[in-house]
């Protein structure tokens, strides 16, 4: 039996100590500390994105033990919550850029790839109705097998009723991956995918960092189109609605005028 005194002492190398010190210093002097996933990202694209981030963010790849010790060395309470998000294939970004702005920049550097069996759907993957280049044959049962309604139009398959073939956060099944590939749908994103970030200015952790720019823009456009009607309904007078109210008043004035003329003529 080995006594406590005889147990070997773990020696931490000076290089590892320096790594922890450097990481902790980066955490202390930058506004944003972000954990992002680089899973599935080829080395060439990894280096390309790294170059694009020069002057925007500093990137580090480190072992879990070094990162954990670095978080602890910052002596900040809230930032410690990042430790639970340290996983395989992650990188750490340090920047003075606000977290959501940094996330938006990362999203611009992403590219698409085809889905593989077992990939986690980044969002609901929906196949819309429309023509395809697939000829009638085995593909009919394949497309039907994932919930699509198809018909043959001039020898080619046409989807006349689409469906959501994979739900956000769920693994993509083999038959779904096969259909997506046949339809040339590339739903997976590769790049530095934001996972979670600490904002030292706000002293907060943010986890919902992935921004759907196209979807947000469409929602904004829809709100703008509805805004005028809403303002008119609640009788809010401003530079956008005043023309409507003046025109309405003019129409009502003419209607009343015709009414009086009709009564006088009787």
N, C-alpha and C positions, 0 to 999 in steps of 0.2 A: 504493500500500500504506500502510495506517494504522499508525503506530508505536504502541508501548504507551503512550507519553506522550500521544498524540493521542486515545486512546480515551476516550469520555465516561465520567464518573464517575457511578455510580448514586447518586442522592440519595434517602435515606429520609426521608419526611415526619415531622414532629414528631407528627402524629396517629397514624401507624403505630407509632412508637416508644412512644408512650404506651399504645397497645393491647397491644403485646407486654409492656410493664412491668406493666399491670393483670392480664393473663392469668397471668404468672409469679407475681405476688403471690398470686393466688387459688389457684394450684397449691401454693404453699408453705404457706399458712395453713389449708387444708382437709384433712381426713382423706382424703376420697374425690374422685378426679378421674375422671369417667366419660365415655366417648364413647358416644353413643346415636344411632341412626338415626331420622330424621324423614321418611324417604322415603314419598311418597304421602299425607302428612298434610295435609289442607286447612288453610288459614290460620286459619279460625275455630276449629277444634279445637286447633291449635297454641297459640293465645292462651289458650284455656280451660285447657289443661293447664299452661301457664306460670303462670297465676294460682293454680291449685291447689298448685303447688310452692312458693309463697311461704312463707318460714320453714323450708322443708325443704332446698331446694337453689337455688343461683344458676345461671342459665342464660346461656350465651354462644354466639353464632354468629360465627365468624371465618374468615378465609381460611387456607388451608393454610400459607402462608409465615409468617403471624403466629403460628400455633399451633406450628409447628416451632421458630421462634426462642424462643418462650416456654418450650417444653419444655427446650431447650438452656440457657436462662437459669436454670432451677431448680438446675442442677448436681447433679441426682440421677441415678444410673446407671439404676436399674430403670424409672423413669418414662419414660425415652427410648423404651422399647418401644412406647409408645402411638402414636408417630409413624407407624408402619407401618399404623395403622388409620384414619388421616385420609383420608376419602373424601368424595364428594359427598353432600349431604343429611345431614350429621351435625351434632350439637350437642354442646357440652361442658357437663357439669354439675359443679358444685363443692358439696360438702356435708360436714358433720361426721358425717353418718349413715353407718353401716357399709355397704359396697358391696351386699351381698345384701339388706339391708333397703331400701335405696334402689331397687334393682331391683324388689323386691316392690311398692313404692309405685307405680312406673312401670307395672307390669303391671296394677294396679288401674285405672289411668287409660286403658287401651287400649279400643278398640271394634273391632267386626268389620265386614268388608266382603266383597263377593263377589270371587272370583278373576278375574283377567284373564289373557289369554294372555301367557306369558312371566314371570309372577310366580314367585318362588321359594317353593316350599312350605315353610312354617315348621316343619312336622312331617309325619309320614305322614298323608295324608288318606284316611280309610277311610269308605266308604258302607256302612251297616249294612242288613241285610234289613228289609223292612217295606213297608207300603202307600204309594202315592204318589197324587197328584192328576192324574197324567198319563193322558190317554186313549190307548187302543191306536192305533197308527199309526206314523209315522216315528220316534217316540220309542223304539220297541222296538229298532231297529237302533242308535240313538244310545247307549242305555244298554248294549246288548250290546257295542258297540264299545270301551267302556272296561273291559270285563271283568265286568259285572254280569249275573247270571242273572235273567230276568224272566218273568212269566206274567201273563195277563189275568184279573183277578178282578172280576166285576160291571162290566165295561166299563173298568176302570181298571188301570193297570200296578202290579204288585206285585213287589218285589225279593225273591226267595226265597234268593238267595245273594249276599252283598255282596263287596266287594273293595277293596283299597288302590288308589286311582286315581292317586295321586301320591306319590312318595317325598320324604322330607325333604331339602331342599337342591337338589332338581331343579326345572327350569323346568316350569311347568304348561302342558300342551299345549292347543291351541285346542278340541279335542273334549271334553277333560276340563273346561275352564272352562265350556263350553256346558252340559254335563250338570249340573255343580254349580249353575249358575244356575237351570236348570229344576227342580232339586230344592230350591231355596231354601237351599242350603248356603253359608255365608259363612265360609270357613276363614282368610281373611287378617286379620291384626291391624294396626291403624293406631294410632299413638301414638308415644311415645319408646321405641324398642326398644333395650334395653341391648346394647351390642356388647362392650365391654371396660372395665375399671376398674382404677385404681391405688389401693391402700390404703396410705397413708403409715405407719399404725400397724404394719402387718405388713410393710411394704416389699415388697409383692408385687403382681403383675398377675393379675387374675382375668378369664377370658374366658367361662366357662360360667355366665352370670348369669341366663338366662331360667329362671324357676321355674314348673313346672307344679303350681300349688297343688292343683287338684282331683285330679290323678294322685297327687301326694304324699300327700294325705289318704287316698285310697283304699288306697294301699300301706300306710300306717300302720295303717288299720283292719284290713287283712288280717293284718298282723303281730301285732296285738293278739289277734285271734281264734285265731291259731296258737300264741301264746305260752303259754297255759295248758296245752294238750296237750303242748307241748315240755317245759315244766317238770315235768309229771307223768311223762313218759317218762324223763327223766334223774333222777327222784326228788329234785327240788329242793323242800325244805320251806320254805314261806313263808306269809304270811297268806292268799294266794289258793288255795294247794294243800292246806293243812292239813285243810280240811273233807273234801276228796276222800279223803285218806289215812286219816282217822278213819273215814269211812263204809266204805271198803274193808276196814279192819281189823275193823269190826263185822260185815260180811258174812262175812269169813273165819272170825271167831270162831263165828258161828252155824253155818257149814258144818261146822266141826270138832266143835261140840257135837252136831249131828245125827249125825255119823259115829260118835261115841262111844255115843250113845243106841242107834243101830242095832246096834252090835257087842254092847252089853250085853243087848239083847233077843234075840239069837240063841242 
